Structure formats: structure tokens, C-alpha cells
Amino acid sequence: MSGNASEMAVGLNKGHKVTKNPQKERQSRRKGRLNKKVKFVRDIIREVSGHAPYEKRAMELIKVGRDKRALKFIKNRLGNHTRSKRKRDELSSAIQQMRKAQQK
């Protein structure tokens, strides 16, 4: 449906011509979005505490090229396929960062 009304009683653009009242964005639309402060805090916590034991094991599986086995292992630990794919990508990028740091 297009947004402009034409003062007609029938059709796609039926109804009175009105100006849209701008609504404030709902909190539920914003919930879960990462901001700078939260990212900074999470990065510091990760730097201090390191990886969990299951993450270290999954990283070893990824290093030897057993990506599918790593995905299955992470899925067993997290319980969700989508979360496990995201975690596998996160761990593989962490491995790449470690390799870059070693090369320098």
C-alpha cells in the first residue's frame, strides 16, 4: 500500500489525507543492539578472563580443520544451531587475530 491517501472511499489509497504523527522508537526495537560502552566492557572482560574451556576445545577443533565437528560440539554446549554458528565464527576470527598478533 502506498502512503498517500486520495480522499476516495474505495481503492488502495482510500481514506482522509492526514499527516503522519512521528512516533518515538519503542524500547523493544532497540533491545539487544550493541553500543560502544557495552562492547568495550565485554572486550575487557574477554581479555582478562580468556575463553571458557569448551571454547578452547572448539578452537582446537577449528585449528585442525574439523569445523563441522566444532559446530556440533558447540551446539551441544549452547543448545541452539544459530548461536553455535555465530560462536564458531567468533572463535575462528579470534584464532585469526591471534595469528596476526604472532606474525607481528
Backbone bond lengths (Angstrom), bond angles and torsions (degrees), N, CA, C in turn:
res aa  C-N    CA-C-N  psi(-1)  N-CA   C-N-CA  omega(-1)  CA-C   N-CA-C  phi
1 M - - - 1.451 - - 1.521 110.05 -
2 S 1.317 115.93 134.16 1.448 118.11 175.96 1.520 109.32 -85.20
3 G 1.316 115.06 156.09 1.454 120.10 -169.09 1.510 116.43 -81.09
4 N 1.336 120.23 -16.88 1.464 119.29 -172.78 1.528 110.94 -92.57
5 A 1.318 115.72 123.67 1.464 121.31 179.63 1.519 109.85 -82.82
6 S 1.331 115.76 156.74 1.463 118.51 -175.69 1.516 112.87 -125.68
7 E 1.334 117.54 18.95 1.473 121.73 177.87 1.516 112.94 61.91
8 M 1.340 118.05 19.73 1.456 120.55 177.81 1.527 109.28 -100.27
9 A 1.322 116.13 155.69 1.457 120.19 -177.03 1.524 111.99 -82.08
10 V 1.340 118.08 -21.53 1.461 120.97 -177.66 1.519 109.67 -131.78
11 G 1.302 115.65 165.34 1.460 120.84 176.61 1.514 112.62 105.32
12 L 1.333 114.41 -179.98 1.456 119.80 -176.97 1.523 112.14 -66.37
13 N 1.326 117.13 -37.74 1.463 121.02 -175.89 1.521 111.84 -103.96
14 K 1.318 117.28 36.65 1.474 119.85 -177.12 1.522 110.55 -71.84
15 G 1.314 115.69 157.41 1.457 120.78 174.97 1.511 113.03 111.24
16 H 1.335 115.07 174.14 1.455 121.67 -178.50 1.522 111.16 -73.69
17 K 1.337 115.75 150.69 1.456 120.29 173.93 1.518 107.72 -78.38
18 V 1.318 115.88 122.17 1.463 119.97 179.40 1.519 108.58 -134.01
19 T 1.330 115.47 155.53 1.463 119.77 173.90 1.523 107.73 -91.84
20 K 1.328 115.97 136.50 1.454 120.58 -178.82 1.524 109.80 -67.11
21 N 1.315 116.03 135.98 1.450 121.83 176.51 1.525 108.02 -90.14
22 P 1.336 119.01 114.38 1.471 119.10 -176.76 1.516 111.37 -65.82
23 Q 1.328 115.78 126.87 1.453 121.49 -178.58 1.525 109.55 -99.35
24 K 1.318 115.80 148.00 1.446 120.87 175.68 1.530 108.43 -73.19
25 E 1.334 117.35 142.34 1.464 120.61 -178.97 1.527 109.94 -65.66
26 R 1.322 116.18 135.10 1.459 119.89 -178.59 1.521 111.16 -73.01
27 Q 1.316 116.14 150.05 1.456 121.77 179.09 1.534 110.77 -61.84
28 S 1.326 116.27 -34.06 1.461 120.16 -177.48 1.528 111.53 -66.67
29 R 1.317 117.92 -25.02 1.463 121.20 177.82 1.527 110.88 -73.49
30 R 1.328 116.64 -30.28 1.448 122.88 -175.79 1.528 112.35 -91.52
31 K 1.300 116.77 -18.81 1.470 122.11 -172.72 1.523 110.76 -60.58
32 G 1.304 115.91 131.37 1.452 120.95 178.47 1.504 114.25 92.27
33 R 1.311 118.60 -7.62 1.459 121.63 178.87 1.522 109.01 -77.14
34 L 1.311 116.18 134.74 1.459 121.37 -175.02 1.519 110.41 -81.64
35 N 1.347 116.79 130.11 1.463 119.41 174.30 1.524 109.85 -112.49
36 K 1.329 116.56 174.55 1.465 121.73 -171.35 1.526 112.26 -61.61
37 K 1.330 116.36 -44.00 1.460 120.71 -175.42 1.525 111.23 -64.73
38 V 1.323 116.88 -45.49 1.464 121.43 -179.52 1.524 110.20 -64.27
39 K 1.332 116.82 -41.82 1.468 120.46 178.79 1.517 110.94 -62.38
40 F 1.330 116.73 -42.51 1.454 121.81 179.07 1.522 111.12 -60.55
41 V 1.330 116.68 -47.01 1.462 121.52 -178.86 1.523 110.57 -63.94
42 R 1.332 117.44 -43.53 1.462 120.79 -179.76 1.519 111.50 -64.63
43 D 1.343 116.68 -38.24 1.464 119.97 178.19 1.526 111.04 -64.29
44 I 1.331 117.31 -40.76 1.464 120.47 179.03 1.524 110.59 -66.00
45 I 1.323 116.89 -42.68 1.472 120.22 179.27 1.515 110.24 -62.47
46 R 1.334 117.50 -42.13 1.464 121.18 178.95 1.520 110.68 -63.83
47 E 1.349 115.78 -38.62 1.459 120.58 -179.37 1.528 111.15 -66.86
48 V 1.330 116.35 -38.57 1.467 120.59 -177.74 1.526 111.51 -77.47
49 S 1.322 116.16 -47.49 1.472 119.24 -171.49 1.520 113.11 -89.56
50 G 1.327 118.09 -20.50 1.455 120.44 -179.51 1.517 111.91 78.15
51 H 1.327 115.43 -161.01 1.459 120.87 -177.39 1.519 110.56 -96.70
52 A 1.332 115.27 154.01 1.457 121.29 175.35 1.529 109.01 -71.27
53 P 1.331 117.81 157.69 1.471 120.52 -178.86 1.524 114.01 -56.26
54 Y 1.333 117.21 -39.33 1.471 118.52 179.68 1.524 110.84 -67.58
55 E 1.359 116.37 -32.28 1.457 119.88 177.97 1.529 110.73 -68.84
56 K 1.330 116.71 -38.36 1.465 120.14 177.80 1.521 110.88 -63.16
57 R 1.337 116.01 -41.39 1.468 119.92 179.04 1.523 110.78 -65.45
58 A 1.331 116.04 -41.35 1.464 120.32 178.28 1.525 110.50 -64.66
59 M 1.324 117.68 -36.94 1.461 121.01 178.21 1.525 110.58 -64.54
60 E 1.320 116.73 -37.84 1.470 120.28 176.85 1.529 110.35 -63.90
61 L 1.340 116.69 -41.88 1.461 120.46 177.59 1.530 111.02 -61.94
62 I 1.315 116.22 -40.77 1.463 120.25 179.55 1.530 110.31 -66.54
63 K 1.341 116.09 -39.65 1.470 120.34 -178.85 1.517 111.99 -61.46
64 V 1.350 117.29 -37.92 1.463 119.82 -178.74 1.525 112.16 -87.07
65 G 1.341 116.69 3.86 1.455 120.48 173.50 1.514 115.18 89.38
66 R 1.323 117.62 17.80 1.468 120.38 179.39 1.531 108.85 -101.64
67 D 1.327 115.71 65.47 1.466 121.09 -175.58 1.521 112.48 -63.58
68 K 1.329 115.57 -42.28 1.467 118.83 -177.52 1.528 110.28 -67.07
69 R 1.328 116.14 -40.43 1.470 120.46 177.94 1.525 109.94 -64.70
70 A 1.336 116.11 -38.35 1.467 120.33 177.54 1.526 110.25 -63.54
71 L 1.338 116.80 -41.04 1.466 120.55 178.69 1.527 110.78 -62.53
72 K 1.329 116.52 -43.99 1.463 120.03 179.71 1.523 111.07 -64.39
73 F 1.337 115.69 -39.80 1.462 120.78 179.65 1.527 110.80 -63.97
74 I 1.343 115.98 -46.92 1.464 120.14 -179.77 1.526 110.40 -64.95
75 K 1.340 116.44 -37.77 1.464 119.74 179.88 1.521 110.99 -63.40
76 N 1.335 116.35 -37.53 1.465 118.94 177.11 1.520 111.07 -63.70
77 R 1.335 116.29 -35.16 1.461 119.67 -178.10 1.524 112.48 -79.06
78 L 1.336 116.81 -38.57 1.466 120.06 -175.37 1.523 112.93 -93.57
79 G 1.335 116.95 -30.27 1.452 120.11 176.15 1.510 115.72 89.71
80 N 1.333 118.44 0.96 1.458 120.17 -176.36 1.531 108.89 -140.08
81 H 1.325 116.28 131.40 1.463 121.30 -176.35 1.525 112.07 -64.32
82 T 1.329 116.42 -44.04 1.462 120.48 -178.14 1.523 111.12 -65.42
83 R 1.334 116.76 -43.19 1.456 120.48 178.23 1.513 111.18 -64.79
84 S 1.332 116.06 -36.29 1.467 119.15 -178.97 1.530 110.70 -69.14
85 K 1.339 117.67 -37.41 1.466 119.83 176.58 1.525 110.43 -63.41
86 R 1.328 115.93 -42.37 1.460 120.41 179.37 1.528 110.93 -64.01
87 K 1.332 116.31 -41.07 1.463 121.10 179.36 1.522 110.92 -66.23
88 R 1.335 117.74 -40.08 1.464 121.30 178.59 1.526 110.37 -62.55
89 D 1.340 117.07 -43.36 1.461 120.63 177.88 1.536 110.80 -63.01
90 E 1.325 115.74 -41.01 1.463 120.78 179.29 1.530 110.86 -62.37
91 L 1.335 116.70 -43.31 1.466 120.77 -179.06 1.525 111.24 -69.33
92 S 1.333 117.17 -39.32 1.462 119.03 179.22 1.531 111.24 -67.06
93 S 1.336 117.23 -34.78 1.463 118.97 175.63 1.525 110.65 -69.89
94 A 1.337 117.72 -32.95 1.463 120.83 176.28 1.527 110.47 -65.21
95 I 1.338 116.76 -38.59 1.465 121.35 177.34 1.527 109.60 -63.26
96 Q 1.336 117.19 -43.43 1.467 120.97 178.95 1.521 111.36 -62.33
97 Q 1.330 117.36 -39.58 1.459 120.86 178.54 1.522 110.51 -64.96
98 M 1.350 116.42 -39.85 1.467 119.82 178.08 1.532 110.66 -62.50
99 R 1.349 116.85 -42.01 1.448 120.60 179.06 1.516 111.80 -63.91
100 K 1.347 116.69 -40.10 1.466 120.37 177.36 1.519 110.67 -63.26
101 A 1.351 116.08 -40.49 1.469 120.25 -179.41 1.529 110.77 -66.18
102 Q 1.337 117.42 -35.18 1.464 120.35 179.66 1.521 111.59 -71.22
103 Q 1.328 117.81 -32.88 1.460 121.28 -179.05 1.529 111.73 -69.34
104 K 1.317 117.55 -29.82 1.467 120.40 -177.59 1.499 112.56 -74.84
